[in-house]
Amino acid sequence: MTRIETRQSLIKVGTDVIGSPGFNPTGLNTVLKTAGVPKGSFYYYFASKEDFGLAIIDEFAIAYNEKIDSFLSDTKVSPLQRIRNYLQNGLETISEGQCKRGCLIGTLGQELSSQNETFRVRLDQVFEGWKQQFGLCIQAAIDCGELSEDTDIEQLSEFLLSGWQGAILRAKMHSSISPLQAFIDTTFDRVLITR
């Protein structure tokens, strides 16, 4: 493998491996062994474990931004249906994983935000980007008359992002999708009420 391919392999393996135990408990040896990379060569690819963690966050964010965009920008369905489709897909994905894994960014945020300012800032930037994507979809719902013109886009976007992340955490704790379903049902029965 080339240097770039090996680096990408380490990032992919790191993303997979740290999803369950977290960043701090994951040893570099585990990542290197799983990726088939010699033990002593990690620092050829990354300056530090922190640099490795930031690369994982960035790669995951790029891929996940595309996923969110594919749902929230889907003009074949109404804006509110786009949000529902995104949330329903998330519920199905977490269910397929037996509620053992949640959102990597959320997991890392809970673990690292109070320990490392660099991680906190980067993770918050990712969340803010997702919140903006919700905001654009909410604006589209206002523009097409699904939601009232006086809808507070900022507040509703924050509610969707924070509420969904909380539901993911609760689903992991309960080993059940019921918190996710409750969030979806309440959001569409009580919050995103069409005009």
N, C-alpha and C positions, 0 to 999 in steps of 0.2 A: 504494500500500500504506500501511496505517497504521503508526505507529511500532512497535507490538507485532509486526505481521506482518513488517516489515523486520528487526527484531531477531531474530525466529525464523528468518528466511531466512538471515541472517548466521551464526547458530549452526549451522543445517543444512549450509550450504556449508562452514563451518569444519570441521565434523565430517568431511565427505567429503574435504576437501582435506588436512587434517593427518594423515589415516590412514597415508599412505605416507611422506612425507618427515619427518614429525614436527612438533612445535609450533614449535621455534625456527627451523628453516629455512623455515617457511611465512611468506611475507610478507603483510602485511595487504592490500597492493595486489592480490594474487592473489585473496584472499577477496572483496574489494570488487568487483573486476571480474567474477568469476564470479557473484556475487549481483546484479550490476547496480545497485550502490549507489555514489553519487558518492564520489570519493576523500576529500574533506575532511569527510565526515559520520560517520566511524567513531566519533569520540568523543562524538557525540550519543547513541549507543546503548550504548557501553561506556566506563567510566572509563579503562581501560588494556588493553593486550594481555593482561595477567594476568587481569583481570576477564572478558575475552572467553574465555580458556582455562577459567576456572572455570565459566562459563556452559555451555560445551561439555561439560565433565565432568558437570555436574549434569543437563543434558538427556539425555545419553547414558545416564547411570545410571538415570534414571527409566524410559526406554524399555527398557533391558536388564533392569532389575529385573522388569518385567512379563513379559518373555520367560522369564527363569529361573523365575519364579513359575508361569507357565503349564505348565511341564514338571514342576517339583518339587512342585506342589500338585495334580496331576492324579490324583484319587482313583479314576479308572477303571482305573488300573494299579497294581501293587504299588510300594512306595517304591523298591526297587532298580531296577525297570524304569524308573521316572521318571528316575533318575540316568542310566541307560544311554541313554534317549531324548534327554535333554538333551545328553549328550556326543556321541551320534551325529549329532544335528542340527548341533552345532558343527563336527564333522568335515565334514559335507556342505556347510555354508556356506563353510568355508575352502577346500574343494575347488573349489566353484563359482567362487571368486575366484582360482583357480590358485595358492593359497598365497602370494599377494602381500600380503595384509592379514591381520592377526591381530585381537587384542582391542585396541580403542582405549585402554582403561584400562591394560592391560599395556604397550602401546607408550609411552604417556605416562609411566607409572611408571618404566620403564627410562630414559627420556630426562630426566625432570625431578626425580625424587625426591632426587637428591643436589645439585640446583642451587637448589631453591626449596622452603622449608619449608611454605609455604601449599599448594602443589600436592601435596607429599608427604602432608600430613595429609589433604587432601580425597580423594586417590586411595586412601589406606589405608582411609578410611571406606567408600568404595565396595566395596573388596575385603572388608572385614569384614562388610558387609551381605550380600554373596554367600556368604561363609563361613557366616553364620547361616542362610541359606536351605538350604544343604547340611545344616547341623546339624539343622534341623527335619525334613528328609526322613530323615536317619539315625535320628533319634528315632522317627519313624513306622515305620521298618524294625525297630527294636528292639521297639516296642509290638506289632507284628503277628507277631513271632517270626522274621522273616527274618534278623536279626542277634542275636548274643548280648547279654544284658543287661549284660555287663561291657565292651561296646564303648566305647572312649574317643571320645566324640562330637567333642570339641574337636580331638583329634589327627587323626581321620579326616577331618573337615571341612577342616582345614588341608592335609592330604595331597591331597584332591581339588582344592581351589582352586590350590594351588601347583604340583602335578603337572600339572594341565591347562594352566595358564599357561606352564609350561616346555615342554610338548609343543607348544603353539601357536608359541612362539618357535622351536623346533627345526624345525617344519613350514615356517615361513617361510625359515629358513636352508637347508633341504634342497630347497625347492620341491617338497615331497612330503607327502602325508598320512600317510606311514608312522609318524612319531613319534606322531601322534594315535591311529592304530589300535593301536600298541603300548601306549600308555597305557590305552586302553579295554580291550584284551584282558587286560593284566596286572592292571588294577583288578578286573575281574570274575572272572578265573581264580585270582588269588592273594590279593587284599585283601578284597573284598566277598564273602566266602564265606558262603553261606546255611547256616543250621543244619540 
